[in-house]
Amino acid sequence: MAPMAATTASRKALVLVLLALLPLSTVSSRAGPSSHRSSSHGKPPKHSPPRGSPSPPPPAPAPPQPAALVRTTCNSTTYPDLCVSALSADPSSATADVRGLSAIAVSAAAANASGGAATAAALANAITNATAAAGGENATVQAALLRTCAGKYGEARDALSAAGGSIAARDYDSASVQVSAAGEYPQVCRVLFQRQRPGEYPPELAAREVALRQLCTVALDIITILSNNSG
């Protein structure tokens, strides 16, 4: 019995030595899940941080600035702001010389004259259609005058077209005469309305007349600059 008891005591001693040598984590894993691991199950789940608010839209691009020559040239005209607006509307103005700018100004005036002719013709047609249904002498006279107005705006357009050709040929004196005439044609329309008084002078044509006269003035000013520089 004594040897067996000694053997049993030796085995217990060996087990104690082994337990002492084993890491604490190994012993704890065998004993079951640690309190740290078990406590992690009680924590609320982690949430990802909220996404940031959408970034604001980029600022609108600044309007294009007129070319230096456009600004310099227009500053010498009677209506600088109108000049810059009319010339800058044509992309070719960014690389044009003064002669090119004068041609662009004449084209802008011609476009206005074309619009005036179309406006006067449309007003005449509308009055004619209304007169056919209701009658009225004044309406008939007014429609006739509006057709005359359409013709005068058409003549202004043709004069400006001829001025463009004169500028291309470097005949600046002829171009000046043609542009001056174009600015005067629409005034005939207003004078006829004032004399015959068939009704109110259409505000659409009044606005066209003012705009065309100012555009022709700008074109004349640039042609003058061009003529002086070429002399």
C-alpha positions in Angstrom: 0.0 0.0 0.0 2.8 2.4 0.8 4.3 2.4 -2.7 0.9 2.9 -4.3 0.2 5.9 -2.0 3.6 7.3 -2.9 2.8 6.9 -6.6 -0.5 8.7 -6.2 1.1 11.5 -4.3 3.7 11.8 -7.1 1.0 12.1 -9.7 -0.8 14.8 -7.8 2.5 16.7 -7.4 3.2 16.4 -11.1 -0.3 17.7 -12.0 0.2 20.7 -9.7 3.5 21.4 -11.4 1.9 21.2 -14.8 -0.9 23.5 -13.8 1.6 26.0 -12.4 3.5 26.0 -15.7 0.4 26.4 -18.0 -0.6 30.0 -19.0 -3.5 31.5 -17.1 -5.5 32.0 -20.3 -5.3 28.3 -21.1 -6.7 27.4 -17.7 -9.4 30.0 -18.0 -10.4 28.7 -21.5 -10.8 25.3 -20.2 -12.8 26.5 -17.3 -15.3 28.2 -19.6 -15.8 31.6 -21.2 -14.2 34.4 -19.2 -16.2 37.1 -17.6 -14.8 39.6 -20.1 -16.0 37.6 -23.1 -19.4 37.1 -21.6 -19.8 40.7 -20.7 -19.2 41.7 -24.3 -22.5 40.1 -25.3 -24.3 42.6 -23.2 -23.0 45.6 -25.0 -25.2 47.2 -27.6 -24.1 46.7 -31.2 -21.8 49.3 -32.7 -23.3 51.6 -35.2 -21.4 53.1 -38.1 -21.1 56.8 -37.9 -23.8 58.7 -39.8 -23.0 59.8 -43.3 -22.2 63.4 -43.8 -24.7 65.7 -45.3 -24.5 66.2 -49.1 -21.9 68.7 -50.1 -23.4 72.0 -51.4 -23.5 72.4 -55.2 -20.5 74.2 -56.7 -21.0 77.9 -57.3 -22.3 79.0 -60.7 -19.5 80.0 -63.1 -18.9 83.7 -63.4 -20.3 85.2 -66.6 -17.6 85.5 -69.3 -15.8 88.8 -69.3 -15.7 90.8 -72.6 -12.5 90.7 -74.5 -10.2 93.7 -73.8 -10.7 95.2 -77.3 -14.5 94.9 -77.0 -14.4 96.8 -73.7 -12.0 99.4 -75.0 -13.9 100.0 -78.2 -17.3 100.1 -76.5 -16.1 102.6 -73.9 -15.7 105.0 -76.8 -19.3 104.6 -78.0 -22.5 106.5 -76.9 -24.0 103.3 -75.3 -21.1 101.3 -73.8 -23.2 98.7 -72.0 -25.4 98.1 -75.0 -22.3 97.9 -77.1 -20.7 95.3 -74.9 -23.9 93.2 -74.7 -24.4 93.3 -78.5 -20.8 92.5 -79.4 -20.3 89.8 -76.7 -23.4 87.9 -77.9 -21.3 87.0 -80.9 -18.5 84.5 -80.0 -16.3 85.8 -82.8 -16.0 89.1 -81.0 -13.4 87.6 -78.7 -10.9 87.4 -81.5 -12.1 90.2 -83.8 -10.3 93.4 -84.6 -12.1 96.7 -84.8 -13.3 96.2 -88.3 -14.7 92.8 -87.2 -16.4 94.5 -84.3 -18.0 97.1 -86.5 -19.4 94.3 -88.7 -20.8 92.5 -85.7 -22.5 95.7 -84.5 -24.1 96.2 -87.9 -25.3 92.6 -87.9 -26.9 93.1 -84.5 -28.7 96.1 -85.7 -29.8 94.2 -88.8 -31.2 91.5 -86.7 -33.2 94.0 -84.7 -34.6 95.5 -87.9 -35.6 92.1 -89.1 -37.4 91.5 -85.9 -39.2 94.9 -86.3 -40.4 94.0 -89.8 -41.7 90.7 -88.5 -43.4 92.3 -85.5 -45.1 95.0 -87.6 -46.4 92.4 -90.2 -47.8 90.2 -87.4 -49.6 93.1 -85.8 -51.0 94.1 -89.2 -52.3 90.5 -89.9 -53.9 90.3 -86.4 -55.8 93.6 -87.0 -56.8 92.5 -90.5 -58.3 89.3 -89.1 -60.1 91.1 -86.3 -61.4 93.7 -88.8 -62.8 91.0 -91.0 -65.0 89.9 -88.1 -65.9 93.2 -86.5 -65.2 95.9 -89.1 -64.0 99.4 -88.4 -62.3 102.1 -90.5 -59.7 102.9 -88.0 -58.6 99.3 -87.8 -58.2 99.2 -91.6 -56.1 102.3 -91.5 -54.0 101.0 -88.7 -53.4 97.7 -90.5 -52.3 99.6 -93.6 -49.9 101.8 -91.5 -48.4 98.7 -89.9 -47.7 97.2 -93.3 -45.9 100.4 -94.2 -44.0 100.0 -90.9 -43.0 96.5 -91.8 -41.7 97.8 -95.1 -39.6 100.6 -93.4 -38.0 98.1 -91.1 -37.3 95.9 -94.1 -35.5 98.9 -95.8 -33.5 99.4 -92.6 -32.5 95.8 -92.7 -31.4 96.1 -96.3 -29.4 99.2 -95.6 -27.6 97.5 -92.8 -26.9 94.5 -95.0 -25.4 96.9 -97.5 -23.3 98.5 -94.8 -21.8 95.2 -93.9 -20.7 94.8 -97.5 -19.2 98.3 -97.4 -17.2 97.5 -94.3 -15.9 94.4 -95.9 -14.8 96.5 -98.8 -13.2 99.1 -96.4 -15.6 101.7 -97.8 -16.3 103.3 -94.4 -17.9 106.5 -95.7 -20.6 104.5 -97.5 -21.1 102.3 -94.5 -21.7 105.3 -92.3 -24.3 106.7 -94.7 -26.1 103.3 -94.9 -26.2 102.8 -91.1 -27.4 106.4 -90.6 -30.3 105.8 -93.0 -31.2 102.5 -91.3 -31.6 104.3 -88.0 -34.0 106.8 -89.6 -36.4 104.5 -91.4 -38.4 103.3 -88.4 -39.2 106.9 -87.4 -41.4 107.2 -90.5 -43.7 104.6 -88.9 -44.1 106.6 -85.7 -44.7 109.9 -87.6 -47.4 108.3 -89.7 -49.2 107.1 -86.6 -48.9 110.6 -85.1 -50.4 112.3 -88.1 -53.2 109.9 -88.9 -54.0 108.8 -85.4 -55.7 105.5 -86.2 -54.9 104.3 -82.8 -52.1 104.0 -80.3 -48.6 103.5 -81.7 -47.8 99.9 -80.8 -45.5 99.7 -77.8 -43.7 96.7 -79.4 -42.7 98.9 -82.4 -41.8 101.8 -80.1 -39.3 99.6 -78.2 -37.9 98.3 -81.5 -37.4 101.8 -82.8 -35.5 102.9 -79.8 -33.3 99.7 -79.8 -32.6 100.0 -83.5 -31.6 103.7 -83.2 -29.2 102.9 -80.4 -27.7 99.9 -82.1 -27.2 102.0 -85.3 -25.5 104.7 -83.1 -23.1 102.1 -81.7 -22.3 100.8 -85.1 -21.7 104.3 -86.4 -19.4 105.1 -83.4 -17.3 102.0 -84.1 -17.2 102.8 -87.9 -15.9 106.2 -87.0 -13.2 104.7 -84.8 -12.3 102.3 -87.6 -12.2 105.1 -90.1 -10.0 107.3 -87.9 -7.5 104.5 -87.3 -7.3 103.5 -91.0 -6.5 107.1 -92.0 
